[in-house]
Amino acid sequence: MKLSKTLRSLSRLVPLLTDRRVPCVPEPIRLDVRPGARPSPKPPVCLFVGTEPAQHRAERVFLWSIEQVRDPGRVYDIYLMTDLAGFDRRGWLTGFTNYRFAIPHFAASLGMRRAIYNDVDQVYLADPGELFDTDLGSHGFVSIGPRDTSVMLLDCERMATVWSLQDAQHTRRKTLEASAAAEWGVLDPAWNARDEEYRPGDSKVLHYTTIHAQPWQPFPERYAYQRNPVAHVWFGLERAADQAAYRMSAACPEPDAPPSVWVLTADKPGHTTQALGLADALGWPYEEKRLAFTGAATLHKRLFGVRGASRIGLDRARSDRLAAPWPDIVISAGWRPTRVARWIRDRSQGKTRLVLLGRKGAHLTDRSDIAVSCGHFRQPPHPRRIETLAPLSRVTQQRLEAAAAAWCEMLESAPHPRVAVLVGGATARYRFDPDTAQQLGQAIRAWAREVGASLFVTTSRRTGTQSCQALQHALGPVQHLHVWQAGQSANPYLAYLSLADVLVVTGESESMLAEAAATDKPLYIYPLPERPAALGVRLKEWLVRRAQQPRRNTRGTVRPQRGLAYVCGRLIERGTLQPRRDVNALHRALVEHDFAHFFGEPLSLAARPQLQEFDTVAEQVRRLLKGER
């Protein structure tokens, strides 16, 4: 027995002898009475914050959140408890787990009778002075639960008899919480709203308790970060802090010395549209580099995935020349051009910055890359990822007016309402066989007859000959039918968007939906039937769910990411495991934001908002390229 006690004593002494951290003293920050404000007669608000060096972004936003809601006439004394010496950290979940139990000791040395404790992964939405002034009654401390001490109001004099500094330094958290059970009282849950518990207008402290979903991503080496449904609150505070604080010097040339830009394009019209459209929106001169590929590119992808820097599969004879001097910025969309873009970055010795678009292309492999992708792609969050509602579209008022002038004779005599039907076609996930085409044609024909509309129909390269024939037969006579053909230059597609009164688009075509939503015409989505998912697809989705589905502990909070969830999260982050795009989520988002209706709803000819995301994305890209974040 004596030997075991001696060993325990030595195990406690070793960390103290070898600990090179700062002394066991919190770092003080005082928020004084604001100039011009009438001083409050109330005592200073005392807060202790548990934090660690990797949480510097969280510390800044935490303090900024207090500045937004504080009483300007009151003093706030804030103490950051970070990297303190003398603590045995074995078994700690964070780098500050037990600091909270040392608050009675620190408060005594500062002459404070009561104090608030907060974890650093929180933001205030109401004045902490309100919490500080709460009546403790007969309790030594209050929190939302006896085992959840992440937000506390403490009677420091009373709790000093329960939690000593030595206890905080050497005793396990659960033991310390259990020892204070008789002192606990209930705190209003509004002061510790954990993630999805957040209620706008009601919550007073928002706590980002899911470690692998914290928006500022403090530990990218430990976790594959997931989405947080309330991340917008934290980012909104950080943006406001950025606007009020010192900004880093620009990392890119100023507008009077525009950067050199290459835009890599291939054979995918949707990808080309996005890449060139973003280049136009940025407003810098650019050079388009057209690329052609062989089957070796696809083989390389199957063997090694979409990541990496390579020209394997690039048909150099049919592609534009790629040679020094290398550009300042490369914009690319799709996995094939993106691999070439990374090759260019390597050739430039890292000087070229990449702006990557698309589901398979927008995987971040370098800290200077910027990704632009749609929310329904279900890709992991990242500080340098810009999310859009739909694929970026080059549909502008100027292009619509030019198309209308070129094709106006075709539509000018047609009766109103004029309905343009934009037909996509079969994909690996969605079926568009002759039967489906016939059902679409019959539904459109009946709908047009009901509302007295004239029909204008255009197909695409995915429609297929047999499906096109079935569609044409089911539609019967229409005002105009354009059948897509390879190599055909004349296409009334943009004229349809400009001159029609109503647009109907098949739901599998994300690009056509985005282009239709960029107009102000009433838009109706016609979803296509899905094919049964193959075994491999179902297995991948099971792995994705393992990465993204939260597992809760006994306190009701989400467990930190570990085991298979961690492995799957890393696979998604690296692009090895691709979540399926959720096109139904895109449909819902378009409808919820009043950009579209589902086909079958009553006809409405009222104008609607236009989906225009290029300018917003371009501004975010400029800011990231200039190093303002």
Beta strands, then each sheet from edge to edge (+ up, - down):
strand 1: 27-31
strand 2: 45-50
strand 3: 76-81
strand 4: 114-119
strand 5: 122-124
strand 6: 141-143
strand 7: 151-155
strand 8: 184-186
strand 9: 193-194
strand 10: 205-207
strand 11: 261-265
strand 12: 286-290
strand 13: 329-333
strand 14: 353-357
strand 15: 370-374
strand 16: 385-388
strand 17: 418-422
strand 18: 454-458
strand 19: 480-482
strand 20: 502-506
strand 21: 523-526
strand 22: 597-598
sheet 1: 1+ 3- 2- 4- 7+ 6- 8-
sheet 2: 5+ 10- 9-
sheet 3: 12+ 11+ 13+ 14+ 15+ 16+
sheet 4: 19+ 18+ 17+ 20+ 21+ 22+
end
